[in-house]
């Protein structure tokens, strides 16, 4: 193998193939995630689980409120025209929010002309 650089990295050597470096990096990330998981308290894990269940409940509620719509529509391919229409609809909805009004005020204060 190549020159030993340090004890960090795959065996401390730099002449690994890209695949070996990638595998080493994945293993390091996995080890780090396991360490963090072990440090996460039971209470924190319960909060994360509750957050996940809230997302499930929200999804179920959306499906009940929108029986004619497919929740997976956003992952289906769209024509350019459908994409344009979706963006227009999203933009119109965004303009109705308070956040939009705050941003618009900031833009107006900067002196940009419409």
C-alpha positions as CSV (number, residue, x, y, z in Angstrom):
1,X,0.0,0.0,0.0
2,X,1.0,3.6,0.0
3,X,2.6,5.9,2.6
4,X,0.9,5.8,6.0
5,X,-0.6,9.3,6.6
6,X,-2.3,8.9,9.9
7,X,-4.5,6.6,11.9
8,X,-7.5,8.4,10.4
9,X,-8.9,7.1,7.2
10,X,-8.9,3.6,5.7
11,X,-6.0,2.1,7.6
12,X,-4.2,5.4,7.5
13,X,-3.3,5.0,3.8
14,X,-4.2,7.3,0.9
15,X,-3.9,4.9,-2.1
16,X,-7.3,3.3,-1.8
17,X,-9.5,3.1,-4.9
18,X,-12.5,5.4,-5.1
19,X,-14.7,2.5,-4.3
20,X,-12.7,1.7,-1.2
21,X,-12.8,5.3,0.0
22,X,-16.5,5.4,-0.6
23,X,-17.0,2.2,1.4
24,X,-14.8,3.5,4.2
25,X,-16.7,6.8,4.3
26,X,-20.1,4.9,4.5
27,X,-18.8,2.8,7.3
28,X,-17.6,5.8,9.2
29,X,-20.9,7.6,8.8
30,X,-22.7,4.5,9.9
31,X,-20.5,4.3,13.0
32,X,-21.2,7.9,13.8
33,X,-24.9,7.5,13.4
34,X,-24.9,4.5,15.8
35,X,-22.9,6.6,18.4
36,X,-25.4,9.4,18.1
37,X,-28.3,6.9,18.5
38,X,-26.8,5.5,21.6
39,X,-26.4,9.1,23.0
40,X,-30.1,9.9,22.2
41,X,-32.1,9.6,25.3
42,X,-35.3,7.6,25.5
43,X,-37.3,10.8,25.9
44,X,-35.7,12.3,22.7
45,X,-36.5,9.1,20.8
46,X,-40.1,9.2,21.9
47,X,-40.3,12.8,20.7
48,X,-39.0,11.8,17.3
49,X,-41.4,8.9,17.1
50,X,-44.3,11.2,18.0
51,X,-43.1,13.6,15.3
52,X,-43.2,10.7,12.8
53,X,-46.7,9.7,13.9
54,X,-47.8,13.3,13.6
55,X,-46.7,13.2,10.0
56,X,-48.7,10.0,9.4
57,X,-51.8,11.6,11.0
58,X,-51.4,14.7,8.9
59,X,-51.1,12.6,5.7
60,X,-54.3,10.6,6.7
61,X,-56.1,13.8,7.4
62,X,-55.1,15.2,4.0
63,X,-56.3,12.1,2.3
64,X,-59.7,12.4,4.0
65,X,-60.0,16.1,3.1
66,X,-59.0,15.4,-0.5
67,X,-60.7,12.2,-1.5
68,X,-60.4,12.9,-5.2
69,X,-56.7,13.5,-5.2
70,X,-53.8,11.0,-5.2
71,X,-51.2,11.8,-2.5
72,X,-48.5,10.5,-4.8
73,X,-49.3,12.9,-7.6
74,X,-46.3,15.0,-6.7
75,X,-43.9,12.1,-7.7
76,X,-45.6,11.3,-11.0
77,X,-44.0,12.8,-14.1
78,X,-45.7,15.9,-15.5
79,X,-45.8,17.5,-18.9
80,X,-44.2,21.0,-19.0
81,X,-47.7,22.5,-19.2
82,X,-48.8,20.6,-16.1
83,X,-45.7,21.7,-14.3
84,X,-46.3,25.3,-15.3
85,X,-49.9,25.2,-14.1
86,X,-48.8,23.6,-10.8
87,X,-46.3,26.3,-10.2
88,X,-48.8,29.1,-11.0
89,X,-51.3,27.5,-8.5
90,X,-48.6,27.3,-5.8
91,X,-47.5,30.9,-6.4
92,X,-51.1,32.1,-6.1
93,X,-51.5,30.1,-2.8
94,X,-48.1,31.5,-1.5
95,X,-49.3,35.1,-2.2
96,X,-52.2,34.5,0.2
97,X,-49.9,33.8,3.2
98,X,-48.7,36.2,5.9
99,X,-45.1,35.2,5.1
100,X,-45.5,36.4,1.6
101,X,-46.8,39.8,2.8
102,X,-43.7,40.1,5.1
103,X,-41.4,39.3,2.3
104,X,-43.2,41.7,-0.1
105,X,-42.8,44.5,2.5
106,X,-39.1,43.9,2.8
107,X,-38.8,44.0,-1.0
108,X,-40.8,47.2,-1.1
109,X,-38.6,48.8,1.6
110,X,-35.5,48.0,-0.5
111,X,-36.9,50.3,-3.2
112,X,-37.4,47.8,-6.0
113,X,-40.1,48.9,-8.4
114,X,-42.9,46.6,-9.5
